[in-house]
Amino acid sequence: MRKMRLRVLWNMQNRRRRWRKYIIGVLFDKRKQHRLERWYMDKKVRAPHLWEIIVALLLLVVVLSIAIGVLNVDTYGPFILVIAFTSVMAMRMGLGWKEIQQAILSSLQSVLQALLILIMVGMVISTWIQGGIVPSLIYYGLRMIHPNIFLVTIFLVCSICAVATGSSWTIIGTLGIAAIGISQGIGIPVYITAGIVVSAAYFGDKLSPLSDTPNLHCAIVGVNLFENFKNVLRNTLPSYFIALILCVVVGLCYQTENGGSLSEIQLMTETLAENFVISPWLILPVLSVFAVILLKIPAIPGILFMAFIGAFCGIFVQGETIAAVMKTAYSGFVGNTEVEMVNSLLSRGGILSMMPTVLLIFCAVSYGGVLEVSGILQFFLERMMRFVKKDETLITLTVISCVVVNLFAMDNYVTAVICGNMFQDAYVERGLSPLNLTRCLAESASVVSPLIPWNTCGIVVFGMLGISPLQYGPYAFLCWLAPIMVILLSHWKIGLVYLEK
């Protein structure tokens, strides 16, 4: 008996030694690495089980909630742990690491241009503040815009500029910051103004031919861009007018209850005039946005051109040195006035300020790539397709799916790709035009994304304005009205486009 136990123990130790040796060989021997990869590639990939879907989708929410709410730590480490755990689950389904890695890299590649734009916008914010452009906008805005019509004015101006530029992030990072400064002076809470700005910016994002979002939607589904705009307008115009009315109502309520103090407005304007050269000419650089459009300059060089204009104003108008401007473009502008409210408003921007946002987007998109390649989201949506019996049910399911995928894929581009490919055949089978699908993508995959705190768009807005989506979300009227309006109009048989027989 004792000999048997010793033999078992010796065999176990032997197996451990062999396994340890094999692991070391896998780590350091390229041939064994390739052999292991081929073993994974040859394995049959199975569909995810229901419990795997639930764990993969809920794990992120639980881990991030504990990290932020209980441990009070940065989200990067917990995010990477979730990605690693989800990758292991994908490997259990038969996927090889090479496939998972390729999916992550493909997802990251899809947002590289957006990340470069984000970095450029950080430079625009800091140089426009240092150059006196944003302070001039705030100064004249405080003196000219009446509080009763402030929110409506901001909503209309940002909507027009967003359609003209096709970049929601540029509008939020320039006009949005100026609007926040004006709202502080006239007594309207900044989270309300932020919601209005975000709402208007994403209105332009889905209706501008220069925006990458509608171009992506049309490319996925295969429809004409301008036919898509005509169809989206059927849904957007009613929700836009409702949002406009809500802006009027909220503006009147806050003017009545929390009217801005004239002494505060005077203090802000005097502080700005003392620390910057304020001139109506400094409002003209805003027109550079339209110059970029008319000259058909691509997004990244166009935004870089706007940053150069801010740097030019900083050197030749504000009297800053070239070294100071370059430092500000990199590390951001730091307010140095005697008024803390003005300092907190103007201390922002720069490449460095965007790095936490860039890292979070990297994590979010990587997680979405793992979910996509493992088939977890697709399998979940296929299960839901069993409940589709009517055309309006398909529209409703598409909108709900876009919102749900946005919650877990954490990027509106990834959401559009997954839902666009998933539902495309279902629309054709029911005789519905693909234009209905692009409208659903525009009104749910796109505009809902800034309302989600951990989505890339919500992260970007928070990084630029310093206001959480949980605060400004209720006042981003167009962002949550749009998906509701799509569902209602489909049930009323309004705006549905059918294929010609």
C-alpha positions, -999 to +999 in steps of 0.1 A: +000+000+000+028+023+009+047+015-023+016+023-043+012+057-026+049+064-033+045+054-069+014+077-073+032+106-057+063+100-079+041+099-110+024+132-100+057+149-095+069+135-128+038+149-146+044+183-129+080+183-141+070+174-177+042+200-177+066+226-163+091+217-189+064+219-217+053+253-205+088+266-205+092+251-240+061+268-252+072+301-239+107+299-253+106+274-282+090+289-314+083+255-329+062+245-299+044+278-300+034+273-336+024+237-327+001+249-299-014+276-322-021+250-349-038+228-322-061+256-314-068+265-350-076+229-358-101+226-329-137+229-338-152+262-325-185+257-307-213+281-300-212+298-266-234+283-238-260+305-222-241+308-189-210+319-208-230+347-225-244+359-192-210+358-175-192+376-203-218+404-205-222+409-167-186+404-157-175+438-169-203+457-152-197+439-119-159+443-120-160+479-130-187+487-104-165+472-076-134+489-089-150+523-090-176+522-062-158+500-036-121+500-043-120+535-058-092+526-083-086+534-119-105+512-144-076+502-166-064+473-145-098+457-139-106+463-176-076+443-187-085+415-162-120+413-178-105+412-213-081+384-202-109+364-186-132+368-216-103+357-239-099+325-218-136+319-222-133+323-260-104+299-260-126+273-242-150+276-272-122+265-295-107+298-307-070+302-309-051+331-294-041+341-329-077+346-339-085+365-306-054+387-311-064+395-347-099+404-336-086+428-310-062+444-335-089+447-361-112+464-336-084+488-326-077+495-363-113+506-368-109+534-342-074+546-349-086+575-370-110+585-343-082+584-317-060+606-338-089+630-342-093+630-304-057+638-299-059+667-324-090+680-307-071+681-274-045+703-291-073+726-305-089+730-271-057+741-254-044+763-282-078+780-287-079+788-250-044+801-249-049+821-281-079+839-266-105+824-290-125+805-263-122+834-238-135+858-264-164+835-272-173+833-235-168+871-230-191+882-258-215+853-250-219+865-214-225+901-226-248+894-255-268+861-251-299+865-230-304+837-204-340+831-216-328+820-250-294+807-241-301+770-243-321+773-276-294+794-291-266+769-282-288+740-295-293+757-329-258+770-333-241+737-323-266+717-346-257+739-376-219+737-369-221+699-364-238+693-397-213+716-414-182+700-398-194+664-395-174+661-362-193+659-330-161+658-309-148+690-325-180+709-317-181+696-281-144+704-276-147+740-289-182+755-288-191+731-260-164+745-237-174+781-245-211+772-238-201+757-204-183+790-195-213+811-205-237+789-185-216+793-154-219+830-157-257+832-163-267+807-136-277+777-157-261+744-144-233+732-165-246+696-168-278+710-185-257+729-210-235+699-216-265+678-224-278+703-249-244+706-266-240+668-268-275+664-282-269+690-309-234+677-317-247+641-324-276+655-344-250+668-369-229+637-366-257+615-380-268+639-407-236+653-421-221+638-453-187+646-439-192+625-408-177+590-407-208+576-389-234+577-417-208+567-442-200+536-421-237+527-418-243+530-455-212+510-463-222+481-440-258+479-453-251+490-489-274+520-494-270+554-510-258+581-485-283+608-494-312+584-496-302+574-461-303+611-450-338+616-464-351+585-445-333+595-413-349+630-414-384+615-412-376+603-377-351+631-367-372+662-374-401+653-350-376+645-322-356+676-330-386+699-326-396+682-294-360+687-281-361+723-292-393+728-271-378+711-241-348+735-244-371+765-242-390+750-212-358+742-193-343+775-201-373+794-188-375+773-156-339+778-147-340+815-155-369+819-132-355+799-103-317+803-106-311+835-125-275+843-129-260+870-107-249+902-125-219+905-102-207+870-111-211+878-148-192+910-144-165+893-124-160+866-151-159+892-179-135+915-161-112+885-152-112+874-188-104+909-201-075+913-176-058+880-185-065+878-222-066+901-252-103+900-260-114+911-295-143+904-319-116+894-344-107+864-323-142+850-330-133+847-367-111+816-362-144+798-356-150+803-394-119+781-400-142+752-393-163+761-423-131+769-444-120+733-437-153+721-451-153+743-482-117+734-491-126+697-486-096+692-462-097+657-446-106+655-409-071+651-393-052+678-412-083+700-410-084+698-372-046+702-371-050+734-392-075+747-365-048+740-338-023+760-358-047+789-359-050+788-321-012+787-318-009+816-342-033+837-321-014+827-289+019+839-303+009+870-323-022+882-303-016+870-267+022+875-269+031+839-259+064+823-268+066+794-293+079+772-264+049+781-242+025+773-271+041+740-278+040+731-241+003+741-238-005+720-269+011+690-253+002+693-216-029+716-218-037+751-207-036+759-170-056+790-158-037+814-135-062+840-126-074+851-092-109+837-098-111+800-092-143+796-113-124+810-144-094+788-137-115+756-135-132+765-167-101+773-187-077+746-173-082+719-199-071+705-232-038+692-245-026+659-258-019+645-223-054+652-211-067+629-238-044+600-229-067+585-202-095+586-227-074+570-254-064+542-230-101+536-220-111+534-256-083+509-263-096+487-235-133+491-245-127+483-281-104+453-273-132+439-251-157+444-279-134+426-303-132+396-281-170+395-277-174+397-315-149+370-325-163+346-298-198+350-312-213+359-279-231+390-291-242+374-324-255+343-306-274+365-282-290+385-311-299+353-330-318+340-300-337+373-299-347+370-336-370+341-327-395+366-313-398+387-345-433+382-360-440+418-374-421+445-392-425+469-362-412+441-339-380+439-361-375+476-359-380+476-321-356+446-317-330+463-338-331+495-317-330+475-284-302+454-297-281+484-307-286+499-272-277+465-255-246+460-278-236+496-271-236+488-234-213+458-238-193+465-270-187+500-257-182+516-291-207+529-316-186+516-346-184+481-332-222+482-325-229+494-360-208+466-376-223+438-354-260+449-356-258+460-393-244+426-404-267+407-380-301+422-391-294+429-428-308+396-441-338+398-417-349+431-433-346+417-468-366+385-459-395+406-446-395+429-477-381+459-459-356+482-475-321+483-459-328+521-454-349+511-424-318+494-409-295+524-415-321+546-398-322+523-368-284+524-366-283+562-368-310+567-342-297+541-317-262+528-323-249+564-329-268+588-307-272+566-276-234+561-273-227+594-254-252+585-228-232+554-216-204+563-192-181+535-202-188+538-240-160+555-260-182+585-268-193+589-232-156+587-221-146+613-247-173+638-236-163+634-200-127+639-209-134+671-227-161+687-205-154+670-172-191+662-168-204+627-164-229+612-188-250+603-158-253+641-151-259+655-186-277+624-200-313+635-190-308+668-208-293+653-240-329+653-252-323+642-288-301+613-278-328+595-259-358+608-279-344+595-312-347+557-304-381+562-288-393+580-319-381+552-342-401+526-323-432+548-321-432+557-358-427+521-368-457+510-348-477+538-365-464+525-399-448+559-405-415+561-424-412+524-432-397+518-466-404+486-485-385+469-513-400+472-548-415+439-559 
